[in-house]
Each structure stands twice: as structure tokens, then as C-alpha cells.
Amino acid sequence: MNAPLQGTAADMLKLAMIKVDGLIRGTGCRMLLNVHDELVFEMPEGDRSLAEPIRNAMETALPLNVSGRSRCQSWPELGRDDDHGAKS
């Protein structure tokens, strides 16, 4: 029973990635990777203008009769040098 659901989820994510690619092309935003059902982006610091359009593209990638809700989170410290890790 789980295989059809996982396959559909994978198809939804692929469709979302295609839609999102069109949204971010030519902007300062980059899609870095996907992990299971998540997409990770790098955006210009302080600019969340694409967060809502990306979330919407992910939620509407495949029309369903049930909610395909997603959420956006940011980690501004990700990739920054700090006292806890190696400095580049």
C-alpha cells in the first residue's frame, strides 16, 4: 500500500522542481538539493520574496482532492563561519 503513495509523492516533487526552476531562473536563488520530500534553496540574504511562490508551486504541483501542504523555513546561519566549526 505504501509504494503507490511514495511513487506519487516522488512524482509530485519532480513536478514541483520543474515549476520552481521556472520561478527561480534569473534570480539570485538556487535550488541546492532535495532530501526525500524537501527542497533546499540558497537565496540572497534577507530576501524571502520567492518563498511563497515556491511553497505554492510545491503545493499545487499535482492537483489532488486532499491538501498537499508545505512550509518554508530559513536558516540564515547556514553556511556562515562561526566559532564552532572550521573556517574556510
N, C-alpha and C positions, 0 to 999 in steps of 0.2 A: 504494500500500500504506500510506502514511503517513496519508492522510486519515481512514480509519476509526479509527486509533489516536488521532489528535488529537481527533477528534469524541468518542470515548469518554472521553478524559481531560477534555475540557471538560464533558461531562455529569456525570462524577464530581465535578468541582469544584463545579458548580452544586448537586448533591445535598448535598455536604458543607456548602456555605454555608447551605443550608436547615436542616440538622441543627444546625449551630453556632449559628445565630441563636436557636434554641430554648434552647441551653445558656447563652448569654450574656445573654439578655433579663433585665433587672432586676438585673444585676450591674454592677460598675464597669468591665467590659471592653467595648471597642468594636471591631468589625471596621472597619478603616480603608480597606483596598483589597485588590484581588487583582492579582497580576502573574503572567501566564502560569499556572503551576500552584501558585502560592503565595498564601497569605492572610496579611495583615499586621494585627495587633491592637495595640490600646493597652490595657494592663492597669494596675491600681493598682501603684505601685512596690513591689517586693518580694513581690507576690502572684502566684505561679505555679500556684495551685490549679486553674485551668481549663486549663492547658497540656496535661495528659494527656488529659482528656476531649475537648478539641478535636482533639488528634492522633488519638485513637481514632475520633472521628466522621469525620475525613477518610479514615482507612484503611479504614473499613467502610461508606463512603457507597454503594458499589456492590459487591455480592457478586461476587467473582471467584475463579477457581481459581489465581490467581497472587498474589503479595504486592503490596500497594499501600502499601508502607512510606512513612512520612513522618517528619519530625523537627521538633523545636521548638528554636528558638534565641531568645535575648533580647539586646537591645541596650539596656542601661539608660541609656546616654548619649544615645540618640537623642532629639532634640528639646530637649536641655538647652543652655543658653548655655555657651560656652567662649571661650577666648582666640583661637580660630581662625576664628570666624565673626561675623556681625553679631548684635548683641544686640537683642532686641525691646523 
